[in-house]
């Protein structure tokens, strides 16, 4: 098996459990779930959905950059939302952060997220 390289940056929230921000194996980067925590304070970015989504994208971007890539290197993105009524807003905001061709994606409605967040995202990037 190829060597696992742990990706860590202070420009994204520190892990709040037994996981790494990302793990790189070969040219593939496995991005752990990001909730809308502000890295400097480890507090939620805000109460509104849009602010939280923007923070999650910024956190993912920071981890991708620490791995040597950017958001457009993500080939698979999973989005978890406590309210699927926000699906159109996610599409709008995603269009600000990604260029075509877009990654494969899943949008999943769930009951609850850590720290009362409204959204969490994880993914896989190929560098």
N, CA, C and O atoms as a GROMACS GRO file, in nm:
protein
  508
    1UNK      N    1   0.084  -0.118   0.000
    1UNK     CA    2   0.000   0.000   0.000
    1UNK      C    3   0.088   0.124   0.000
    1UNK      O    4   0.196   0.125   0.060
    2UNK      N    5   0.043   0.227  -0.067
    2UNK     CA    6   0.115   0.353  -0.069
    2UNK      C    7   0.115   0.416   0.070
    2UNK      O    8   0.027   0.390   0.152
    3UNK      N    9   0.214   0.498   0.093
    3UNK     CA   10   0.226   0.567   0.221
    3UNK      C   11   0.111   0.665   0.243
    3UNK      O   12   0.069   0.734   0.151
    4UNK      N   13   0.060   0.669   0.366
    4UNK     CA   14  -0.041   0.767   0.404
    4UNK      C   15   0.028   0.893   0.453
    4UNK      O   16   0.115   0.887   0.540
    5UNK      N   17  -0.011   1.006   0.397
    5UNK     CA   18   0.042   1.135   0.440
    5UNK      C   19  -0.074   1.211   0.504
    5UNK      O   20  -0.178   1.230   0.442
    6UNK      N   21  -0.055   1.255   0.626
    6UNK     CA   22  -0.158   1.330   0.697
    6UNK      C   23  -0.150   1.476   0.656
    6UNK      O   24  -0.043   1.536   0.658
    7UNK      N   25  -0.264   1.533   0.617
    7UNK     CA   26  -0.274   1.673   0.577
    7UNK      C   27  -0.333   1.750   0.694
    7UNK      O   28  -0.437   1.713   0.748
    8UNK      N   29  -0.266   1.858   0.733
    8UNK     CA   30  -0.315   1.942   0.842
    8UNK      C   31  -0.280   2.087   0.814
    8UNK      O   32  -0.173   2.118   0.763
    9UNK      N   33  -0.373   2.176   0.846
    9UNK     CA   34  -0.351   2.318   0.832
    9UNK      C   35  -0.425   2.393   0.941
    9UNK      O   36  -0.532   2.351   0.986
   10UNK      N   37  -0.366   2.504   0.984
   10UNK     CA   38  -0.435   2.588   1.083
   10UNK      C   39  -0.534   2.682   1.016
   10UNK      O   40  -0.601   2.761   1.084
   11UNK      N   41  -0.544   2.676   0.883
   11UNK     CA   42  -0.640   2.758   0.809
   11UNK      C   43  -0.777   2.690   0.799
   11UNK      O   44  -0.870   2.745   0.739
   12UNK      N   45  -0.788   2.573   0.857
   12UNK     CA   46  -0.915   2.500   0.868
   12UNK      C   47  -0.929   2.458   1.014
   12UNK      O   48  -0.829   2.452   1.086
   13UNK      N   49  -1.051   2.428   1.057
   13UNK     CA   50  -1.070   2.389   1.197
   13UNK      C   51  -0.987   2.266   1.235
   13UNK      O   52  -0.975   2.172   1.156
   14UNK      N   53  -0.933   2.268   1.353
   14UNK     CA   54  -0.863   2.151   1.405
   14UNK      C   55  -0.963   2.037   1.422
   14UNK      O   56  -1.081   2.060   1.446
   15UNK      N   57  -0.914   1.916   1.410
   15UNK     CA   58  -1.000   1.800   1.430
   15UNK      C   59  -1.057   1.802   1.572
   15UNK      O   60  -0.986   1.831   1.668
   16UNK      N   61  -1.186   1.771   1.583
   16UNK     CA   62  -1.250   1.768   1.715
   16UNK      C   63  -1.278   1.625   1.758
   16UNK      O   64  -1.366   1.600   1.841
   17UNK      N   65  -1.203   1.532   1.702
   17UNK     CA   66  -1.220   1.391   1.734
   17UNK      C   67  -1.098   1.314   1.689
   17UNK      O   68  -0.991   1.370   1.667
   18UNK      N   69  -1.116   1.186   1.676
   18UNK     CA   70  -1.006   1.097   1.639
   18UNK      C   71  -1.000   1.082   1.487
   18UNK      O   72  -1.028   0.976   1.433
   19UNK      N   73  -0.962   1.190   1.420
   19UNK     CA   74  -0.949   1.189   1.274
   19UNK      C   75  -0.852   1.299   1.232
   19UNK      O   76  -0.816   1.386   1.311
   20UNK      N   77  -0.810   1.293   1.106
   20UNK     CA   78  -0.723   1.393   1.046
   20UNK      C   79  -0.807   1.480   0.953
   20UNK      O   80  -0.912   1.436   0.905
   21UNK      N   81  -0.762   1.602   0.928
   21UNK     CA   82  -0.834   1.689   0.834
   21UNK      C   83  -0.842   1.624   0.697
   21UNK      O   84  -0.944   1.634   0.629
   22UNK      N   85  -0.736   1.557   0.657
   22UNK     CA   86  -0.733   1.483   0.531
   22UNK      C   87  -0.618   1.384   0.536
   22UNK      O   88  -0.524   1.398   0.614
   23UNK      N   89  -0.628   1.283   0.451
   23UNK     CA   90  -0.522   1.184   0.435
   23UNK      C   91  -0.497   1.169   0.286
   23UNK      O   92  -0.589   1.150   0.207
   24UNK      N   93  -0.369   1.178   0.249
   24UNK     CA   94  -0.330   1.163   0.108
   24UNK      C   95  -0.262   1.028   0.091
   24UNK      O   96  -0.169   0.995   0.165
   25UNK      N   97  -0.308   0.952  -0.006
   25UNK     CA   98  -0.248   0.824  -0.042
   25UNK      C   99  -0.222   0.830  -0.192
   25UNK      O  100  -0.316   0.836  -0.271
   26UNK      N  101  -0.096   0.827  -0.229
   26UNK     CA  102  -0.063   0.847  -0.370
   26UNK      C  103  -0.105   0.988  -0.410
   26UNK      O  104  -0.063   1.085  -0.348
   27UNK      N  105  -0.185   0.998  -0.514
   27UNK     CA  106  -0.233   1.130  -0.559
   27UNK      C  107  -0.378   1.157  -0.518
   27UNK      O  108  -0.438   1.254  -0.564
   28UNK      N  109  -0.433   1.071  -0.433
   28UNK     CA  110  -0.571   1.085  -0.389
   28UNK      C  111  -0.574   1.141  -0.247
   28UNK      O  112  -0.501   1.096  -0.159
   29UNK      N  113  -0.661   1.241  -0.228
   29UNK     CA  114  -0.675   1.304  -0.096
   29UNK      C  115  -0.818   1.278  -0.047
   29UNK      O  116  -0.916   1.311  -0.114
   30UNK      N  117  -0.827   1.218   0.070
   30UNK     CA  118  -0.955   1.189   0.134
   30UNK      C  119  -0.980   1.298   0.238
   30UNK      O  120  -0.911   1.307   0.340
   31UNK      N  121  -1.080   1.382   0.211
   31UNK     CA  122  -1.110   1.498   0.295
   31UNK      C  123  -1.213   1.460   0.402
   31UNK      O  124  -1.322   1.413   0.370
   32UNK      N  125  -1.178   1.481   0.527
   32UNK     CA  126  -1.273   1.457   0.635
   32UNK      C  127  -1.386   1.559   0.630
   32UNK      O  128  -1.373   1.665   0.569
   33UNK      N  129  -1.495   1.526   0.695
   33UNK     CA  130  -1.608   1.617   0.701
   33UNK      C  131  -1.571   1.750   0.763
   33UNK      O  132  -1.502   1.756   0.864
   34UNK      N  133  -1.619   1.856   0.701
   34UNK     CA  134  -1.600   1.991   0.753
   34UNK      C  135  -1.737   2.049   0.787
   34UNK      O  136  -1.829   2.048   0.705
   35UNK      N  137  -1.748   2.099   0.909
   35UNK     CA  138  -1.866   2.176   0.946
   35UNK      C  139  -1.824   2.322   0.948
   35UNK      O  140  -1.705   2.352   0.936
   36UNK      N  141  -1.918   2.415   0.963
   36UNK     CA  142  -1.885   2.557   0.950
   36UNK      C  143  -1.819   2.620   1.072
   36UNK      O  144  -1.866   2.722   1.123
   37UNK      N  145  -1.712   2.561   1.118
   37UNK     CA  146  -1.636   2.619   1.228
   37UNK      C  147  -1.535   2.719   1.173
   37UNK      O  148  -1.468   2.693   1.073
   38UNK      N  149  -1.524   2.832   1.239
   38UNK     CA  150  -1.422   2.931   1.206
   38UNK      C  151  -1.292   2.882   1.270
   38UNK      O  152  -1.288   2.861   1.391
   39UNK      N  153  -1.186   2.862   1.190
   39UNK     CA  154  -1.063   2.803   1.245
   39UNK      C  155  -1.006   2.878   1.366
   39UNK      O  156  -0.958   2.814   1.460
   40UNK      N  157  -1.010   3.009   1.366
   40UNK     CA  158  -0.948   3.087   1.474
   40UNK      C  159  -1.022   3.074   1.607
   40UNK      O  160  -0.960   3.082   1.713
   41UNK      N  161  -1.153   3.053   1.601
   41UNK     CA  162  -1.233   3.051   1.724
   41UNK      C  163  -1.295   2.915   1.755
   41UNK      O  164  -1.334   2.888   1.868
   42UNK      N  165  -1.303   2.830   1.652
   42UNK     CA  166  -1.369   2.699   1.663
   42UNK      C  167  -1.517   2.714   1.700
   42UNK      O  168  -1.576   2.624   1.759
   43UNK      N  169  -1.576   2.830   1.666
   43UNK     CA  170  -1.718   2.854   1.685
   43UNK      C  171  -1.786   2.848   1.549
   43UNK      O  172  -1.722   2.870   1.446
   44UNK      N  173  -1.917   2.819   1.549
   44UNK     CA  174  -1.991   2.818   1.423
   44UNK      C  175  -1.986   2.956   1.359
   44UNK      O  176  -1.989   3.058   1.427
   45UNK      N  177  -1.977   2.957   1.226
   45UNK     CA  178  -1.963   3.081   1.149
   45UNK      C  179  -2.084   3.172   1.163
   45UNK      O  180  -2.069   3.294   1.155
   46UNK      N  181  -2.200   3.118   1.182
   46UNK     CA  182  -2.321   3.199   1.193
   46UNK      C  183  -2.441   3.108   1.204
   46UNK      O  184  -2.430   2.986   1.199
   47UNK      N  185  -2.558   3.171   1.220
   47UNK     CA  186  -2.681   3.094   1.234
   47UNK      C  187  -2.749   3.066   1.101
   47UNK      O  188  -2.830   2.973   1.091
   48UNK      N  189  -2.718   3.146   0.998
   48UNK     CA  190  -2.789   3.128   0.872
   48UNK      C  191  -2.718   3.027   0.783
   48UNK      O  192  -2.596   3.011   0.788
   49UNK      N  193  -2.796   2.959   0.701
   49UNK     CA  194  -2.746   2.849   0.618
   49UNK      C  195  -2.638   2.896   0.522
   49UNK      O  196  -2.536   2.829   0.507
   50UNK      N  197  -2.659   3.009   0.455
   50UNK     CA  198  -2.562   3.056   0.355
   50UNK      C  199  -2.424   3.082   0.419
   50UNK      O  200  -2.323   3.040   0.363
   51UNK      N  201  -2.421   3.148   0.532
   51UNK     CA  202  -2.294   3.175   0.600
   51UNK      C  203  -2.224   3.044   0.636
   51UNK      O  204  -2.102   3.033   0.624
   52UNK      N  205  -2.302   2.946   0.680
   52UNK     CA  206  -2.243   2.818   0.717
   52UNK      C  207  -2.187   2.746   0.595
   52UNK      O  208  -2.078   2.688   0.603
   53UNK      N  209  -2.258   2.747   0.484
   53UNK     CA  210  -2.208   2.679   0.362
   53UNK      C  211  -2.080   2.746   0.314
   53UNK      O  212  -1.984   2.676   0.279
   54UNK      N  213  -2.077   2.877   0.313
   54UNK     CA  214  -1.957   2.950   0.269
   54UNK      C  215  -1.838   2.910   0.358
   54UNK      O  216  -1.729   2.887   0.307
   55UNK      N  217  -1.858   2.902   0.489
   55UNK     CA  218  -1.748   2.864   0.578
   55UNK      C  219  -1.701   2.723   0.551
   55UNK      O  220  -1.581   2.696   0.553
   56UNK      N  221  -1.794   2.632   0.525
   56UNK     CA  222  -1.755   2.494   0.494
   56UNK      C  223  -1.671   2.490   0.366
   56UNK      O  224  -1.568   2.423   0.362
   57UNK      N  225  -1.713   2.563   0.262
   57UNK     CA  226  -1.633   2.566   0.140
   57UNK      C  227  -1.495   2.626   0.166
   57UNK      O  228  -1.396   2.578   0.111
   58UNK      N  229  -1.487   2.730   0.247
   58UNK     CA  230  -1.357   2.790   0.280
   58UNK      C  231  -1.269   2.690   0.356
   58UNK      O  232  -1.148   2.683   0.332
   59UNK      N  233  -1.329   2.614   0.446
   59UNK     CA  234  -1.254   2.513   0.520
   59UNK      C  235  -1.202   2.403   0.426
   59UNK      O  236  -1.086   2.364   0.434
   60UNK      N  237  -1.289   2.355   0.338
   60UNK     CA  238  -1.247   2.254   0.241
   60UNK      C  239  -1.137   2.307   0.151
   60UNK      O  240  -1.041   2.236   0.121
   61UNK      N  241  -1.151   2.433   0.108
   61UNK     CA  242  -1.050   2.494   0.022
   61UNK      C  243  -0.915   2.498   0.093
   61UNK      O  244  -0.812   2.467   0.032
   62UNK      N  245  -0.914   2.534   0.220
   62UNK     CA  246  -0.789   2.541   0.297
   62UNK      C  247  -0.722   2.404   0.306
   62UNK      O  248  -0.600   2.394   0.293
   63UNK      N  249  -0.801   2.300   0.328
   63UNK     CA  250  -0.743   2.166   0.338
   63UNK      C  251  -0.692   2.120   0.202
   63UNK      O  252  -0.584   2.061   0.193
   64UNK      N  253  -0.767   2.148   0.096
   64UNK     CA  254  -0.720   2.113  -0.039
   64UNK      C  255  -0.589   2.184  -0.070
   64UNK      O  256  -0.497   2.123  -0.125
   65UNK      N  257  -0.579   2.310  -0.034
   65UNK     CA  258  -0.456   2.386  -0.058
   65UNK      C  259  -0.340   2.329   0.023
   65UNK      O  260  -0.228   2.322  -0.027
   66UNK      N  261  -0.366   2.288   0.145
   66UNK     CA  262  -0.261   2.228   0.227
   66UNK      C  263  -0.211   2.097   0.167
   66UNK      O  264  -0.097   2.057   0.189
   67UNK      N  265  -0.297   2.031   0.091
   67UNK     CA  266  -0.260   1.906   0.025
   67UNK      C  267  -0.190   1.929  -0.109
   67UNK      O  268  -0.141   1.835  -0.171
   68UNK      N  269  -0.187   2.056  -0.153
   68UNK     CA  270  -0.123   2.088  -0.280
   68UNK      C  271  -0.218   2.105  -0.396
   68UNK      O  272  -0.175   2.103  -0.511
   69UNK      N  273  -0.347   2.120  -0.367
   69UNK     CA  274  -0.447   2.134  -0.473
   69UNK      C  275  -0.542   2.248  -0.445
   69UNK      O  276  -0.508   2.343  -0.374
   70UNK      N  277  -0.662   2.237  -0.501
   70UNK     CA  278  -0.768   2.334  -0.476
   70UNK      C  279  -0.902   2.265  -0.488
   70UNK      O  280  -0.909   2.145  -0.515
   71UNK      N  281  -1.009   2.339  -0.467
   71UNK     CA  282  -1.143   2.280  -0.467
   71UNK      C  283  -1.174   2.208  -0.598
   71UNK      O  284  -1.243   2.106  -0.597
   72UNK      N  285  -1.124   2.260  -0.709
   72UNK     CA  286  -1.156   2.197  -0.838
   72UNK      C  287  -1.087   2.063  -0.858
   72UNK      O  288  -1.110   1.996  -0.959
   73UNK      N  289  -1.002   2.022  -0.763
   73UNK     CA  290  -0.944   1.888  -0.766
   73UNK      C  291  -1.036   1.786  -0.700
   73UNK      O  292  -1.010   1.666  -0.708
   74UNK      N  293  -1.143   1.832  -0.636
   74UNK     CA  294  -1.238   1.739  -0.574
   74UNK      C  295  -1.315   1.667  -0.684
   74UNK      O  296  -1.374   1.729  -0.772
   75UNK      N  297  -1.313   1.534  -0.678
   75UNK     CA  298  -1.384   1.452  -0.778
   75UNK      C  299  -1.514   1.396  -0.722
   75UNK      O  300  -1.602   1.356  -0.799
   76UNK      N  301  -1.527   1.392  -0.590
   76UNK     CA  302  -1.649   1.343  -0.525
   76UNK      C  303  -1.674   1.428  -0.402
   76UNK      O  304  -1.587   1.440  -0.315
   77UNK      N  305  -1.793   1.486  -0.395
   77UNK     CA  306  -1.831   1.572  -0.283
   77UNK      C  307  -1.959   1.519  -0.222
   77UNK      O  308  -2.056   1.493  -0.294
   78UNK      N  309  -1.960   1.503  -0.091
   78UNK     CA  310  -2.080   1.464  -0.018
   78UNK      C  311  -2.125   1.582   0.068
   78UNK      O  312  -2.045   1.639   0.142
   79UNK      N  313  -2.252   1.617   0.056
   79UNK     CA  314  -2.308   1.728   0.132
   79UNK      C  315  -2.420   1.674   0.221
   79UNK      O  316  -2.512   1.609   0.173
   80UNK      N  317  -2.409   1.703   0.349
   80UNK     CA  318  -2.508   1.659   0.447
   80UNK      C  319  -2.579   1.783   0.501
   80UNK      O  320  -2.514   1.876   0.549
   81UNK      N  321  -2.711   1.783   0.493
   81UNK     CA  322  -2.790   1.899   0.537
   81UNK      C  323  -2.901   1.854   0.630
   81UNK      O  324  -2.960   1.748   0.611
   82UNK      N  325  -2.928   1.935   0.732
   82UNK     CA  326  -3.038   1.904   0.821
   82UNK      C  327  -3.172   1.945   0.761
   82UNK      O  328  -3.277   1.905   0.812
   83UNK      N  329  -3.171   2.024   0.654
   83UNK     CA  330  -3.294   2.066   0.586
   83UNK      C  331  -3.272   2.065   0.436
   83UNK      O  332  -3.206   2.154   0.382
   84UNK      N  333  -3.328   1.967   0.368
   84UNK     CA  334  -3.310   1.956   0.222
   84UNK      C  335  -3.380   2.068   0.146
   84UNK      O  336  -3.362   2.080   0.025
   85UNK      N  337  -3.459   2.148   0.214
   85UNK     CA  338  -3.518   2.266   0.149
   85UNK      C  339  -3.409   2.364   0.106
   85UNK      O  340  -3.434   2.453   0.025
   86UNK      N  341  -3.289   2.350   0.161
   86UNK     CA  342  -3.176   2.436   0.126
   86UNK      C  343  -3.098   2.387   0.004
   86UNK      O  344  -2.992   2.441  -0.027
   87UNK      N  345  -3.148   2.288  -0.065
   87UNK     CA  346  -3.080   2.228  -0.180
   87UNK      C  347  -3.047   2.331  -0.288
   87UNK      O  348  -2.936   2.332  -0.340
   88UNK      N  349  -3.142   2.417  -0.323
   88UNK     CA  350  -3.118   2.519  -0.427
   88UNK      C  351  -3.009   2.617  -0.384
   88UNK      O  352  -2.929   2.660  -0.467
   89UNK      N  353  -3.005   2.653  -0.257
   89UNK     CA  354  -2.902   2.744  -0.206
   89UNK      C  355  -2.764   2.679  -0.216
   89UNK      O  356  -2.667   2.746  -0.249
   90UNK      N  357  -2.756   2.550  -0.186
   90UNK     CA  358  -2.628   2.479  -0.199
   90UNK      C  359  -2.580   2.484  -0.344
   90UNK      O  360  -2.462   2.510  -0.370
   91UNK      N  361  -2.671   2.459  -0.438
   91UNK     CA  362  -2.634   2.465  -0.580
   91UNK      C  363  -2.581   2.603  -0.617
   91UNK      O  364  -2.480   2.614  -0.686
   92UNK      N  365  -2.650   2.707  -0.573
   92UNK     CA  366  -2.608   2.844  -0.603
   92UNK      C  367  -2.468   2.872  -0.549
   92UNK      O  368  -2.383   2.924  -0.620
   93UNK      N  369  -2.446   2.838  -0.422
   93UNK     CA  370  -2.317   2.865  -0.360
   93UNK      C  371  -2.207   2.777  -0.417
   93UNK      O  372  -2.093   2.822  -0.431
   94UNK      N  373  -2.238   2.655  -0.450
   94UNK     CA  374  -2.139   2.566  -0.510
   94UNK      C  375  -2.090   2.623  -0.643
   94UNK      O  376  -1.973   2.609  -0.678
   95UNK      N  377  -2.180   2.688  -0.717
   95UNK     CA  378  -2.142   2.750  -0.844
   95UNK      C  379  -2.041   2.862  -0.828
   95UNK      O  380  -1.970   2.894  -0.924
   96UNK      N  381  -2.032   2.920  -0.710
   96UNK     CA  382  -1.933   3.025  -0.683
   96UNK      C  383  -1.794   2.967  -0.656
   96UNK      O  384  -1.693   3.034  -0.677
   97UNK      N  385  -1.789   2.843  -0.610
   97UNK     CA  386  -1.664   2.782  -0.568
   97UNK      C  387  -1.606   2.681  -0.667
   97UNK      O  388  -1.486   2.655  -0.664
   98UNK      N  389  -1.688   2.625  -0.754
   98UNK     CA  390  -1.642   2.520  -0.845
   98UNK      C  391  -1.662   2.563  -0.990
   98UNK      O  392  -1.756   2.635  -1.023
   99UNK      N  393  -1.572   2.517  -1.074
   99UNK     CA  394  -1.583   2.538  -1.218
   99UNK      C  395  -1.615   2.403  -1.282
   99UNK      O  396  -1.586   2.297  -1.225
  100UNK      N  397  -1.675   2.407  -1.399
  100UNK     CA  398  -1.702   2.284  -1.472
  100UNK      C  399  -1.570   2.224  -1.521
  100UNK      O  400  -1.479   2.300  -1.554
  101UNK      N  401  -1.557   2.095  -1.527
  101UNK     CA  402  -1.659   1.996  -1.492
  101UNK      C  403  -1.671   1.983  -1.340
  101UNK      O  404  -1.571   1.976  -1.268
  102UNK      N  405  -1.794   1.980  -1.293
  102UNK     CA  406  -1.822   1.971  -1.151
  102UNK      C  407  -1.792   1.831  -1.099
  102UNK      O  408  -1.791   1.735  -1.176
  103UNK      N  409  -1.766   1.818  -0.969
  103UNK     CA  410  -1.743   1.684  -0.913
  103UNK      C  411  -1.872   1.603  -0.907
  103UNK      O  412  -1.982   1.658  -0.912
  104UNK      N  413  -1.856   1.473  -0.898
  104UNK     CA  414  -1.970   1.389  -0.863
  104UNK      C  415  -2.013   1.432  -0.724
  104UNK      O  416  -1.931   1.477  -0.644
  105UNK      N  417  -2.144   1.418  -0.694
  105UNK     CA  418  -2.192   1.474  -0.568
  105UNK      C  419  -2.311   1.396  -0.515
  105UNK      O  420  -2.390   1.339  -0.592
  106UNK      N  421  -2.323   1.394  -0.385
  106UNK     CA  422  -2.443   1.345  -0.318
  106UNK      C  423  -2.488   1.454  -0.221
  106UNK      O  424  -2.405   1.517  -0.156
  107UNK      N  425  -2.618   1.475  -0.213
  107UNK     CA  426  -2.676   1.568  -0.116
  107UNK      C  427  -2.771   1.486  -0.029
  107UNK      O  428  -2.868   1.429  -0.078
  108UNK      N  429  -2.740   1.480   0.098
  108UNK     CA  430  -2.808   1.387   0.188
  108UNK      C  431  -2.874   1.463   0.302
  108UNK      O  432  -2.810   1.545   0.368
  109UNK      N  433  -3.000   1.437   0.325
  109UNK     CA  434  -3.071   1.495   0.439
  109UNK      C  435  -3.050   1.409   0.561
  109UNK      O  436  -3.067   1.287   0.557
  110UNK      N  437  -3.012   1.473   0.671
  110UNK     CA  438  -2.988   1.400   0.795
  110UNK      C  439  -3.057   1.473   0.910
  110UNK      O  440  -3.103   1.586   0.896
  111UNK      N  441  -3.062   1.408   1.022
  111UNK     CA  442  -3.134   1.461   1.138
  111UNK      C  443  -3.053   1.562   1.218
  111UNK      O  444  -3.109   1.660   1.268
  112UNK      N  445  -2.921   1.540   1.232
  112UNK     CA  446  -2.843   1.622   1.323
  112UNK      C  447  -2.696   1.619   1.281
  112UNK      O  448  -2.648   1.520   1.226
  113UNK      N  449  -2.625   1.729   1.308
  113UNK     CA  450  -2.482   1.739   1.281
  113UNK      C  451  -2.410   1.787   1.407
  113UNK      O  452  -2.473   1.844   1.496
  114UNK      N  453  -2.279   1.766   1.416
  114UNK     CA  454  -2.205   1.810   1.534
  114UNK      C  455  -2.220   1.960   1.558
  114UNK      O  456  -2.227   2.040   1.465
  115UNK      N  457  -2.224   1.996   1.684
  115UNK     CA  458  -2.226   2.136   1.730
  115UNK      C  459  -2.345   2.216   1.678
  115UNK      O  460  -2.342   2.339   1.679
  116UNK      N  461  -2.451   2.147   1.633
  116UNK     CA  462  -2.570   2.216   1.584
  116UNK      C  463  -2.554   2.275   1.445
  116UNK      O  464  -2.635   2.359   1.405
  117UNK      N  465  -2.453   2.234   1.371
  117UNK     CA  466  -2.432   2.284   1.235
  117UNK      C  467  -2.549   2.244   1.146
  117UNK      O  468  -2.616   2.143   1.170
  118UNK      N  469  -2.572   2.323   1.042
  118UNK     CA  470  -2.677   2.294   0.945
  118UNK      C  471  -2.626   2.218   0.824
  118UNK      O  472  -2.705   2.164   0.747
  119UNK      N  473  -2.492   2.215   0.806
  119UNK     CA  474  -2.434   2.154   0.687
  119UNK      C  475  -2.296   2.098   0.720
  119UNK      O  476  -2.223   2.154   0.802
  120UNK      N  477  -2.262   1.988   0.656
  120UNK     CA  478  -2.128   1.929   0.664
  120UNK      C  479  -2.095   1.875   0.526
  120UNK      O  480  -2.184   1.830   0.454
  121UNK      N  481  -1.968   1.880   0.488
  121UNK     CA  482  -1.925   1.827   0.358
  121UNK      C  483  -1.795   1.751   0.376
  121UNK      O  484  -1.709   1.789   0.456
  122UNK      N  485  -1.782   1.643   0.299
  122UNK     CA  486  -1.655   1.572   0.287
  122UNK      C  487  -1.636   1.537   0.141
  122UNK      O  488  -1.725   1.559   0.059
  123UNK      N  489  -1.521   1.484   0.108
  123UNK     CA  490  -1.499   1.453  -0.032
  123UNK      C  491  -1.369   1.382  -0.058
  123UNK      O  492  -1.294   1.348   0.033
  124UNK      N  493  -1.345   1.359  -0.186
  124UNK     CA  494  -1.224   1.295  -0.235
  124UNK      C  495  -1.168   1.383  -0.346
  124UNK      O  496  -1.240   1.423  -0.438
  125UNK      N  497  -1.039   1.413  -0.336
  125UNK     CA  498  -0.973   1.495  -0.440
  125UNK      C  499  -0.865   1.410  -0.507
  125UNK      O  500  -0.805   1.323  -0.444
  126UNK      N  501  -0.843   1.439  -0.632
  126UNK     CA  502  -0.736   1.372  -0.708
  126UNK      C  503  -0.641   1.479  -0.758
  126UNK      O  504  -0.680   1.566  -0.835
  127UNK      N  505  -0.516   1.472  -0.713
  127UNK     CA  506  -0.416   1.573  -0.750
  127UNK      C  507  -0.334   1.528  -0.870
  127UNK      O  508  -0.246   1.601  -0.915
   0.00000   0.00000   0.00000
